[in-house]
Amino acid sequence: MAVPILDKNDISKLRSHIEQAQRIVITCHKSPDGDALGSSLALYSLFQAMGKLVNIITPDMPPRQLNDLPLISRITINSQNEVLAKAIVERADLIFCLDFNALYRIDRLGDTIDKATAVKVLIDHHMGPDIACDIMFSFPLMSSTCELVYYVIRDLGYKRLMNRTIAQCLYVGMMTDTGNFTFNSDYPEIYQVIAHLVSFNIDKEWLYNLAMNTFSADCLRLRGYAINEKMQIYEQQHAAVISLNKDELTRYNYHKGDTEGLVNKPLSIPGITMSIFVREDNDNIKISCRSRGDRSVEEICRLHFGGGGHLNAAGGEYYGPMDDALALIDKIIKELKY
């Protein structure tokens, strides 16, 4: 994987739009993770340094373990203040869509963004972008949207405006989307980016603990229960499934983000090369899939759960009872040729 070659015409157009913009809006996908928040906050800090009026709007609440990220208190949450969010979007003349490839991934905010007359810019690393934007930087082989944002900043000629806050935010996204640089991070260029971010004297240990190693007592108990009581192993298919329904989540005082990364745990079992996590939400079933090597989970999520993602990391949704979702997953796994 080499550094992406960004179209010079697109970069030139984007630079012109940024310089002329009076009101900028940044948004990312629902249930925002470290990459979505990191890329959004990094651009927010950059545009602040340029003297722009800028707002971040997320579809819903960020996970509580990321509450200490720099500037996160500046976020407007659409699910809590839809009227204000809509007014901010309607006044914008430039909108950045970060870390999502389709409007359904920003939930109710999607309709507001779709109707906005502002120039729209996509910066994303998911496969199959299905969104109408004026400028698109879509690189599915990139480790993270945060790494892609770094290259966009570089090619725009704004590296001189980078600061410690921007470096911290970009590092968090790159770290979380590579499992602390254990997968999708084998190309040398990513470490050149890391070296530059570290040069801003970021606290790597604090950022790691914040994003990947901070859990409440209830969260740890929920994870222990999920692994001990709810993990099903398919030995012949080298797969594992963990599921949690609403009652189980309520029993352990579930908060958004408490199950983040749980899907990866079965992959630590020798021989397991695919893991599926199923969580009952308010109006649907959330599906998260992870795999190792050349075993694709993107196709499973795209064909069966209206989602997608990457070869080794993908997600989707199921609308119906939990039992039906699990029955479908059981059928899918047993029919796999592996």
N, C-alpha and C positions, 0 to 999 in steps of 0.2 A: 504494500500500500504506500503510494507516494503522496506527497502533499497535493491537495486538489488544485487544479488549475482553474481559477475563477475567471469567468468571462470579463475581459477588460471593458467592454461596452456596458455590461451590467454594473460593474464597479463604478464606472464613470457616471452612469445614470443615478446610482444610489448616492454617491457623494453629492451630486447636485441636489437631489431631493432632501438629503439631510441638511445641507447648508441653507436651503430655502424654507425648511419646515419650521413652523411656529409651535405646533402642538403634536407631540409624538406619543403613540400608544404602543405598548409592548404586551403581548399576551402569549400564553403557553397552554399546554393540555391540562385537562382536569386531573385531579389527584396528582398534582405536580411533584416530580421527584427532584433529586439533586441537579440533574442536567437541565430540566425545564426551568427551575428557579435560578440556578447558577447563571445560565445564559441570559435570562431576563434581567437579573440584578446587575450583571456585568454591563449590559448595554445601557441600562438605566443610569448607572454611575458614569459611563462614558458620556452620555448625552447631557447629564448634569454638568459635567466638567466643561462642556461646550456652551453652557448657558441656555440650553433648550428647556422648554416646559414639557416634561415627560411624565407619563403615568404607566404603571404596570397594573393590568387587570388579569386576575386568575379566575377560572370558572368556579372554583370552590376553595375550601380551606387548604393551605399547605400543611403537610404533616408536622406534628408538634416538635419532633426531634430536630427540625430545621429552623425553629423559631429564632435562633440566635444568629442566623446568617446576617451579614451586613445589609442594612437598608430594608429588611423584609417587612418592617412595620409600615413602609410606604405603600404596600400593595392594597389595591381595591379589590374586594372579593365579590364577584358577580352574584353568587348565590345569597349573599347577605345584603347587597345593596344594588339591585338590578337597575333601578331608576338612575342612580348616579353613574353606574358603569356605562349605561346606554348614552347618557348625555356626554360623557367624556369621549366615547368613541365617535359620536356624531360631530363633535367639534374638531376631531383630529384631522390633520392633513397628511400624516404618514403613520402607517400601522405595520409593526413587525410581528409576524406569526412564527413563533419559535418552538421547535421540538414537537411538531405535529404535522401530519400529512393530509388531514381531511377535517372539515368543519365539525363533523359529529364528535370529534375528540375534544372539542371545547364546549360541549353540552349546549345549554341554552344561550351561551354567549355567541354561538356559531351564527345564529340568525342576525344578530346585531352586527357582527363583523362582515357578514355577507352583504348586508344592505349599505354598509358604509361607503361613502364616495371617496375616501382617502386613498392615496397610493398605498398598495399593500406589498410587503416584502416577506418572502418565505425563506427561513434559514432552518434546515432540518436534515436529519440523517436517516429517516425511515424510508422504506421501499414504497414505490408506487404512489407518489404524491397525487392527490385528487382534490386540488384546491386552486381556485383562480386567483393568481397573484400577478402583479405587474413585473416584479423581479423575483426570480427563484434561484436559490442556492440549495440544491438538493443533492447530497452525496451519501447514499446508503452505506458505503464502505467506511465512512468516517467513524471514529470511536464514539463520538458524542457531538451533540449540537454545540457544546461549549468549545470543543476544539475547532469546529468549523467557524464559530463566531470569532475566535482568535485570528484565523486566517483572513476573515472578512475585515476585521479591524486593521490587520497588517496591510492588506492590499488597498484599503481606503487611505492609507497614509496617516493613521491615527495612533500608531504605536507610541508616539511621544506623549499621548494623553493617558496612557495606561498608568494605573496606580495600584496600591496594595489591595484596595477593596476589589477592583476588577480582577486582579490576579487570584485572590482568594475565591471569588465566585466561579471563575473559569476552572480552577483546580478542583473544586468540589464536584462540578459536573463531570469532568473527565475521570475523576477518581470513582464516582459512584457508578458510572455507566461502563466501567471496565473491571468492576470488582476489585478496586484498589490496584489497577494495572496488572491484572492477572489474565484477562482475555481481551481479544480485539485490540491488542496494544503491542504487537510484535514488530512494528515498523520503527526504524530509528527516529523518524521525524517527530513522533509524539514526545520523545524524551528531550528533544531540542525545545519544544514548546514548554514542557515541564520545567526545564532548566531556567528558561526565561521567567516563568511565573514564580519559581522559588527565589529568584534574584530580588524579588520585592519583599523579602523577609517575611513571607507568609508562615503561619504556624501550622505545619503539616500535621503534627500530632493532634492538635486541637480540632482541626478540620476533619480528620479521620474519625475521632471520637464523636464529634458532633453529628456527622452524616451516617456513620456506619457502626458505631459501637456505643450508642446511648439508648438504654431501654428502661422503662418503668418496671416495677415489680410485677404489676398485672400483665404487662407485655411479655415478660419472660415466662410467666406462668402459662399464658396463652400459647406461646411458642412450644413450651415443653409438652403441653397437652396435645397440640396439633401433631407433633412428631411421635409422641408415645401412643396416642390413642387413634389418630385419624390418618396415619400414613399407610397407604396400601402399596405393596411392592408387586410388580409384574415381572417376575424373574425371566421368563422366556423372552419378553419384549424389552428387557433392560430398562424398565420405566417405573416411575413412582407417581402416585397421586396423593395430594393432601387436600382435604376439604373442610371448610368451616361454615356452619349455618348461622343464622341470626341469633338463635338462642345461645349457641356456644360463644359467639362474640360478646353478647350481652353479659354472659356469666363472668367473663374476664374483663369487663369494663373497657371494651375495645374503643380505641381512638384511631383516627385516620393515621396511617403510617405504621401501626403496630405490627402488621404482617409484611412490611417491606423487606424483601430479601429472603423471606421464608421459602419461596419456590426454589431457591438455590441449594438449600440444605441437603435434599436427597442426592444431589450430584456428588456429594462427598463420599457416598457409599460406593465401594469398588464394584464396577460392572454396570452401574446405573448411568445411562447416557441421556435420559430424557426425564424431565420432571414437570408436572402440571399442578398448579395450585388453583383451587376453586373456592371462591368466597361469595357468600350470599350478601347482596347489597340491598338497598331500599327497593329498587324496582327491577333489578336484573341480577344475573350471576356473573361475577367477574372471573375471567379466565386468564391465568398467566402461565406461560410456558418457557422453559429453558432447556438447552441441550448442550452436548459437547461434540466436538469434531465436525464432521460434515452431515450430521443428522439434523434435518431441518424441522423446525417447529413453526416457521412462518406460514407454510402451506396449510398446516392444520388450522391455525387461527384464521387464515384468510378464507378457506373453504367452508369451515363449519361454524365460525363464531363472529363473522363480519368484521374481523380485525386484520392484523398483520404485524409487521415489525421487521426483524432481522432473521438471518439463518438460525442463530442460537438463542434468540430472545424475541418473544412475540407475545401478543395478548389479544383478547377479544371479549365478547359478551354473549351471554345466552339469556333469552327472555322466556321464562317458564319456570316450573318447579325445580328445586335442587335435585330431587331424585331423577328427573328426566335428564338434567344436565350430566349427572354422573353416569347414567345409563348410556348416554351418547358417547361420553369420553371412554367408558369401558369398551364399547363397540369399536371406536376408532383405534384404540391401543391394540386390541386383539386382532384387528385386521391389518395392522402394520406388517410390512415385510421387512424383517430385520434379522 
